[in-house]
């Protein structure tokens, strides 16, 4: 795990008046996997012993850390910028009543950034690489009756290697990338299952056939018994089955109906759910390509959500923070959240499913250092460089096959993990050429792997032609109109726009502000917002624009370009104005 040291120059909230925050109970202690629920659940969030050291031979547990918050965040109680050559060593004890009969005891880790090793009672259990993908280890052979000790060793290389990193950076540029978030930052928990058990469940809606494709994976082959509403069905596990639905209820933002599914396999019982919906692109009445949800036209009218939370970095204080964001956006008239190069806790997607919010989910970028030409030139010189020939492994930091293989593996893991959430209607494969490679192959693979979603293969620039959209990022360009020659081959999707900076005094903690242009007061923000959206609404009304993603939900570090301040206490644009603009966009949506 040796790595040449590179100083971490990130941002810490060490001088804020708000850093003191007290939890009345263990944070995020609800059952963490709503799409595959069991009765067995032991939450391991809470205070752990922590050592920060140069190597794992000299360990001094002289700190306490509140899990699940990254050590750089105030809520962790540590507030430490982790260097690439430092190691975090977490330790805690749990009690276990070991059964006489054979059972499996799984340690579930929903997010540990970035490379970790797990030990139970001084026995090495396993290693995981990747800060954005879930993993679990069967620790039953290492667990004993009574007290058990868990040790987790973590190293975070952030952007000094090719691993997935999202927007994390050791040396933030005071613009659009942020400080590192290291260690355990999502729920960690135990579950006990019987000898024969359900590993995963996939539901794929077949709307035109009024049926659903089901794949139940189990550790041994057998028969699973399902209950969907009043239907009781037996299916073979580890084989695809198609079930006709006796009652059809379509899922949409205005009617977010969820089918509850109870599954029993041998002695294992789980509860799951799915939403019945179809998303596709086809030509509308104006003979221009449009997006259709359940055979009805829809506009992706949303905001960019970086997935950062005040004082918790990548982790909210409570799942109520997720709910508050979703409801606030719905009240403003938005119907879409683009979750930007970050994977959330499962509860976020469940709330989008149950409350009715569409999700554009980005895969998380990796690769070594990106060249200036790769990340900036396609925008400055678009459409000249926004072409397939400009795609380059060298410029996008994909010089090594290991880097490409890891991205492809995590791409599949992401799709598998999020498969059953009907709110996710679009995946973004690459954002702005960050780590972009083999776009054609990756796009065609994704389309064949999950046909229930649309794919924005290269959001913003370096358009290879292999994409469900003509996807553009345009912030300060006044007209924001499409400029590709084949205008109506693919629908025009403005996947990022806006981004204007405005600092609200008393609600901005970073010393320097950044945005795509600046306003000194709310009146100017209102004016610029109104001018921009009035121009876009004309394109929507003509059928030339199928999606608008405003940048962004909230301020973050130096970015003062949110609709809301980072603490979510102030809406920076007049509420009625946002609602009026969205109402004019939403009249283009066919009602369910």
N, C-alpha and C positions, 0 to 999 in steps of 0.2 A: 504493500500500500504506500510505498515511498513516492513522493511527488515533490518536484522542485517548488520551493516556496514562492508564492506570489501574494503580496500583501493585499488583504481585504480592505478596501476603502469604502465600504458600504455605509448606510445611514442607520444610526441608532436613536431611539426615542428617549435618550437618557435624561434630558433636561425638561421634559414636559410636565405640566401640572396634572395631566390626566393619567399618568402612567400607573398610578395606584388604582388597582381594580381588584375587588374581592368577589370570589365565587361563593355562593351559598351552598353549593353542592359540587360534586365532581363534574367538570365540564364535559359536554357532549357524551353524557352517560346513557342516552337512549339506545335502543337496539339499533345497530348501525347499518343493517342490510335489509331494507324493507321489501326487496324483491325476492328474497329467499329466506324467510323467517323460520327460526326454530325456537323452541322454548328454552333450549340450553344457551346460556349467555352469561359470561362473567366479564365485566368491564375492567380493564387494567389502566384506564386513564387515572390521572391523579399525580401525586408527588412521587418521583423516583429519585434515588441517589444518582449523582452525576459526577463524573470526572472528565476534565478536559486535559489531554496530555499529548506529548509528542510521539509517544509510542505506548503500546499496551502492556509494556513490562513494568512501567512505573505509574501505578494507578493509585490516585488519592481521591476518594469520594468526598470532596470538600464542599460540594454544592447540592442544592435541591432544584429539580426542574419540574415544572408543571406540564405534564403530558396531557393533551397532544398539541403543544405549541413549540414552534421552532425556537432554537436557543437565541436567535437574533431578536426575537419579539419580546416586548415588555411583559406580555402575559405569561411567558415561560418562567419569569423570575430570574433569568440568567442574563439576557441582554448582552450577548457576546458575539462578535463577528468572527465566525470560525474560519481559520486559515486552511488551505488545502492540505497542509502537512500535519494538521492536528486531528486527533481522534476523540470522539465523544464516546464515553463508556457509561451506559445506563444500567442501573441495577435495582431490582425490587424482588420482593418475596410474595408468593401467593400460596394459599392453602388448597389442597386437593384431596378429596376422599376417593382413593383409587378403588374402582369396582373390582369384584372378583372375576366377573365375566369380561371377555375381550371387548374393549371399546376404543374409539379413537379420540384423542384430545388434540384439537387444532389450536395453534396460536395464529390468530389472524392479524396481519399488519396491513392496514389500509393505505399507509403512506409513510415511508421513511426515506429521507433525502440525504445521501444518494447511494452509497455502497454500505451494506451492513452485514455483519455476522451475528448469528444468534447462538447462545449457549444456555442450556438448561442443566443446573446442578453440575457445572463445569464440563459438561459434554457438548461438543460442537454439534449443532443441529443442522445448520445450513447457511448459505450465503445468498444475498440478493443484490442485484445491480439495477438501479433505476429508481428515481425519486417520485415517479408519477404513476406507477403501476402497483396494484395490490399483490400480496403474496401470502401464503400460509404454510406452516410446517406442522407435520404430525409429530407431536412431542410425547406421545403416550409411552414409548419405550424408555424415555428418559425421566418421566415424572414419577415421583414416589408418593406414598401415602403420608400426608402431613404437609410440612413446609417445603416449598420448592423455590429455588432461586433462578431468576432470569437475568442474564447479562446480554446486552445488545451493544455491539461496537459499531460505530458509524464514522465514515469519512465522507466529506462532501467536497468534490473537486470543482463544483459550480461550473464555470465556463472555461476552466483550464484543461478540459479534456473534451471528448466528443460525445459524452453522455447527454441525454435529454436534460434541458435546463429551463425551458420556457423563457421568461424574461429576467431570470436571475443572472447577476454579473458581479464579479469581484471588484470591478472598477466602474460603477455606474457613470454614464456620460451626462448626467443631469438633464436627460431628455426622456427617452421612452423605454429605458431598461432600468431595473431596480436591484436593490440589495439582495444578498443571498438569504435563503431560509433553509436551515440545516437541521437534521435529526428527525425525531419522531414528530410529525405534524398532522397526523390523522389518527382516528381511533385505533387502539390496539386492544384485542379482546380474545377470550377463550370460548370455545364451544366443544361440548362432548357429544359424539354421535355413536350410534351402534356399529356393530361390525360391518353390516351392509348398509350403505348410505347413498343419498343423492348428492352428486357432485355439482351439477349445474342444470339449469332449465332454460331452454330457448323457445320463445314464441315468435312466430313470423306471421303477421296477418295477411290473409289473402282476401282482400275486400270484395273483389269482383266475383269470387266464388262463395262468399259468406262462410268461409272456413278459415282455420288457423293451422299452420304447420308447427308441430311440437317435436322437440328433441330433448329427452330427459337422459342425462348422462349419470350413470351409477358406477360404483367401483366393481360391481359384478353384474352380469346380465340377469334380467328378471322381468317381472311385470309390475308396473306402477298403476295405482288406482287414483284417478283424477275426479275431482268434483268442480265443475264450472257452472255456477248458478244451480239450476235444477238438473243439469246433465251429469251423469256418472259414466265414466269411460275407463276402460282398461287398455293400456298401451305397453308394447315392449320397450324396454329401456335400451339406450344406445342405438336406437333406430329411429328414423324420421317417421312420424305419423301425421296424418291429416284428419282433422276433426271438423265436421260440419256443425256450425253453431245454430242452435234452435232459436235463440233470441239474438238479434243483431242490434248492437248499439255502437254507433260510430264515435270515435274520440276526436275532439277538436278543441281549440281554445275556449269556445263558447259553451261546449258540452263535453267536459273532460271525464267521460265515463270510463271506469276501469273494471275489467272482469277480474274478480277474485278467484284464485285457483288454489284448491287444497290438494296436496299430493301425498300419497302414502306409498312407501316402498319398504317391504318387509316391516321392520319396527320403526323406521325413520319416517317422520312426518314434517312437511314444510308447507308454508303458505307463500304463494307468489301472486303475480297479477300481470295483466297485459292490457294494452289499449288497442282498439281495432281501428286502424287508419291506413290510408294510402297517400303517398306523396309522389308526384311525378311532374314532368315538364311536357307540355304539348301545346300546339297552336290554339289560340283563342279565336273569338269572333272576328278580331281584326287581322287574323292570319299571322300574328306575331307570337313567338313562344312565351308562354306564361307558366307560372307554378300553380298546380292544382292539388288541393288537399281534399281527399274523398270526392273527386270529380268536380270540385268547386274551386273557382279561382281564389287565390290568396296572395297577399303582398307580405313579404317578410319585412315588417316594420319594427325595427328593434334598436338595441344599443349594444355596444361592445362592453363586456364585463371582464376585467382583468382577473377577478377572483381574489382580490386583496382586501383585507379587513383591518379596520383601525385597531392598532395595538396587538393584533394577532397575526399580522402578515398574511400568509396563505390560509389561515384558519380562522373561522368566525368564533366569537365568544360563545355563541349559542346557535342552534339550528333556527331559532327565531329570527336571526339576522338574514338567513336565506329567505325566509318567508316574507320578511319586511321589504326586502329588495324587490321580490317578485310582485307583491301586491302594490307597491309604490309605482312600479312600471306599468302595471295593468291599469291603475287609476289614471295614469297620464295618457293612456291610449295605445301603448306599445303592445305588440303581441309576440316579440322575439327577443331572446337574449343570445348574443354570440359569446360563448364562454371561451375566452381568448388564451390559447396555448397553455391551458391548465386543466387538470381533471379535478372535479369537486368530490366531496363525500357523497355517498349514495343518496343521502337525505335531500340534497339539492335537487336531484333529478326526480325523486319521488314527489317533491313539492311542486315542481313544474308540471309533472303528470297530473297531479290531483287538483291543482289550481288553474291549469290551462295556460301554459306558457310554452311557446315553441322555442327550441334550442338549436343553435348552430354550434356544434362542438368541434373545437380545433384539436388535432393531434399535436403532441408536444415536440417542438423542434430540438434538434441536437446538432452535432457536427462540431468541428474545431472552429477556430476564428474565421469569421466571415470577412471577405474583402470589402472595402469601401465601395468599389465598383459594383459588387453584387447587390448590396443592400440599398444603394442610393441612386446609381445611374439609371436603372430602369424607370424610376419615377421622374427624374429630372429630364430625361431624354425620351420619354414615352411619346409616340409609339415606336420610335426607331429601335430601341433596345428591348422593348417588350415583346420579344420574339424567341422562338425555340432555340435558335443558334446561340443565344446568350447564356443558356443554361450551362453551368460549368462545375464539375466536382471540386476542382481546386478552389475556385472563388467562394463556393458555399461550404467549404470545410469538410468535404466528404472524400478525403484522399484514401481512407482505409476501408476495406470491405467489412471489417468488424463494426464500424460505425453504421454502415448501411444495413447490415444484418440486424443490429440492435434496434434500429428505427422500425424496420419491417416487423420484427417480433413484437415490439410494443404497440404498433399500430393494430395488429391482430388482437392482442390482449385487451386493448382499449375497446375495440368493437365487441369482443366477447363479453366484457364486463358490463357494457352499457346496452347490450342487445335489446332488452325487454322494455326500455323506457320509450314510450310512444312520443314523448315531447321532442326527442332528438330527431330532427328531420333532415339535417345537413351535417356532413363532416367536412372540415377543412383539412386537407392533407398537408399542404405547405403554406405558410404565411410569409408573404413578401420575399420569397426566395431564401429564407433562412434555412440553411441545411438542405436545400432543394436538390434532388437528384432523381434521375430515371422517372420523370413525371408521367410519361406515357404508361410505363409498366405498372407503376404504383396505382395510377388511376384505374386502369383496366382490371387490376387485381381487386381493388376495393369494390368496384362495380359488380364483379362476379361473386365476391365474398358476401356482401350485404346488399341485396337488391331492394331493400325496403327504405333506403335513404338516398339522398342526392349528395354529390361530392363536388366541392369547390377545390379543385386539385392544386391551384396556385393562386391564392388570394392576393390580389393587388397587382402583381406584375410577373414578368417572364411567363407569358401566356404561350404554352406549347400547342394550344388547340385541343388538347385532351382535357376537357373540363365540362361539367354540366352547365356552367355559366360563362358569360363574359364578365369576369370579376375585376373590379377596379377600386383602387384606393385613391380618392381625390379629396384633398382638404381645402386648399386655397384656390384651386382652379375655379374661376367664377361660374362657368356653365355646367361643369361636371357632366358633360354629355359623352356618349360612347363615340369612339373614333376608329373602331375596327371596320375593315372593308366589308366583311360578310355580316352585315348588321343584324340580320334576323335568323342567323343560324343557331345562335344560343341566346337565352335571355340575359339582359343586362342587369347585373347585380352590383350595386354600389356597396361593397362589403366593408368599407370604412370611409367615413366622412365627418365633417365637423371639426372637433378637436380644439376649439378656441379656448384660450386660457383666460381665467378670471380668478383672482385671489380674493377670497372673503376673509377679511381681517378677523383674527381670533379663531379661525378654523383651518389654518394652513400652517404647517409646522416646519416645512422645509425652507431653507434660506433663500433658494433661487427658484423662480417659477419658470415653467416651460409650457408652450402650447403652440398650436398652429394659428398664429396671430393672437392678439391680446385685447382684452377689454378692461376698462378701468372701473366700470360699474355695471349694474344689472340692466340698465336702460340700453346700453350699447350691446350687451349680450343678447337682449331681446331683439334688437334691430337686426343684428347679423344672423341670428337664428331664423327669424321670419323671412328675411331676404333669401336665405339659402333654401329653406323648405318650400317657399312659394315657387321657386324655379324647379325644384325636384317634383313637386306635385303636378306640374304641367306635363312632365315626362311620364309620370305614373298614369295620369288620365288618358294619355295617348296610347298606353300599353307598351311604351318603350323602356320602362324601368320596373323591375319586379321585386326589388329589395333594397332597403336603405338601412344601414347600420351606423347609428350615430356614435361617435367617439367622445365621451364614454360615460359609463354609469357614475363613476365618482373620481375625485382627485386621488392621486397616489404619489407619495414622495414628492418629486419636483413637478410632476404633471398636475397642473391646475385646470384641467380641461374637462372636468366632470360635470354632469347635470347636477350632481350633489357634491357637497364637500365630503372629504374622506370619512368623517365621523357620521355622515348621513343626516346631519342636523339641519342643513340649509339646502334648499332647492335653488339653484343659481339662475334659473330662467323662470319667468312668470308662469305659474302653473296653467292658467287659462290659455295662454299662448300655445304651450306645448300640446294641450288637449285639443285646441282648435285645429292645429296643423295635422295632428294625427287623425282627427275626425275626417278631414278632407282626403287623407290617404286611404283610410279604412272604408270609405264609400265604394272603393274599387274591389272590395272583398265580397264575394257572394255569400249571403247568409245561409247558415245551416238549416 
